[in-house]
């Protein structure tokens, strides 16, 4: 990858990086109720890993 990234590409990569994170921990009791133990990555919409799935950004 280039040493200096263009602004548009950089903003797209930032957005993709945010999409791969787990959902916040406080969303679990809100969605499933108090006492239910669910992994926060379960209801993250986009799951992507840098090595497994590439982007076209």
HUZISUL-V936538 format. One record per run of one state. SS is the DSSP state (a for helix, b for strand, c for the rest). FROM is the first residue (numbers start at 0). LEN is the number of residues. If there is no record, write none. Layout:
{{SS & FROM & LEN} {SS & FROM & LEN}}
//
This chain:
{{c & 0 & 6} {a & 6 & 13} {c & 19 & 6} {a & 25 & 7} {c & 32 & 7} {a & 39 & 4} {c & 43 & 14}}
//
